[in-house]
Amino acid sequence: MPSPTQIGTAGLQGWRVKAADAVAEPLARRSPLQADQVRAAMGALFFVLALSYVIKTVAAATRAAGSGATAARVRRGPVVG
């Protein structure tokens, strides 16, 4: 079974790996966390942010499909005037 650190670092792909690597050591020196724990936390954060984006997009598309409006109009609200 993978450890929480392994699961968190799995969320790091592409440019996110470089960002996590750039801040992991400096943060580890200034905190009680180890560098791999900092990377895992950043991976989990990036995963949650991506998931929230997808959920908001699906919710907006669902509302738009139900009302016949475009997704952009649902996010901004109704056009007045």
C-alpha positions in Angstrom: 0.0 0.0 0.0 1.5 3.4 -1.0 2.3 5.9 1.8 0.7 9.3 2.0 3.9 10.8 0.7 3.9 8.6 -2.4 0.2 9.4 -3.0 0.9 13.2 -2.7 3.9 13.2 -5.0 1.9 11.3 -7.6 0.0 14.6 -8.1 3.1 16.2 -9.4 3.4 16.1 -13.1 5.2 18.4 -15.6 5.9 21.9 -14.5 4.4 21.1 -11.0 7.4 18.8 -10.4 9.8 21.7 -11.1 7.8 24.1 -8.8 7.8 21.6 -6.0 11.5 20.8 -6.4 12.3 24.5 -6.3 10.6 25.1 -3.0 10.8 21.8 -1.2 14.4 22.2 0.2 14.0 25.8 1.4 10.7 25.0 3.0 12.1 21.8 4.6 14.9 23.8 6.2 12.5 26.3 7.7 9.9 23.8 8.9 9.7 20.5 10.7 8.8 18.8 7.4 11.1 16.8 5.2 11.6 17.8 1.6 9.6 14.8 0.3 6.7 15.7 2.6 6.7 19.3 1.2 6.6 17.8 -2.3 3.7 15.5 -1.3 1.8 18.4 0.2 2.2 20.5 -2.9 1.1 17.5 -5.0 -2.0 17.2 -2.9 -2.6 20.9 -3.2 -2.3 20.8 -7.0 -4.6 17.8 -7.2 -7.3 19.5 -5.1 -7.1 22.7 -7.2 -7.4 20.8 -10.4 -10.3 18.8 -9.0 -12.1 21.9 -7.8 -11.7 23.4 -11.3 -13.2 20.4 -12.9 -16.1 20.3 -10.5 -16.9 24.0 -11.1 -16.7 23.5 -14.8 -19.0 20.5 -14.8 -21.5 22.4 -12.5 -21.5 25.4 -14.8 -22.0 23.2 -17.8 -24.9 21.3 -16.1 -26.6 24.6 -15.1 -26.2 25.9 -18.6 -27.6 22.8 -20.2 -30.6 22.9 -17.9 -31.4 26.6 -18.5 -30.4 26.8 -22.2 -27.8 29.5 -21.5 -24.1 29.4 -22.2 -21.7 28.4 -19.5 -20.2 31.9 -19.5 -23.6 33.5 -18.9 -24.2 31.2 -16.0 -21.0 32.1 -14.3 -21.5 35.9 -14.8 -25.2 35.9 -14.0 -28.1 37.0 -16.1 -27.8 39.8 -18.6 -29.8 42.8 -17.4 -30.9 45.7 -19.5 
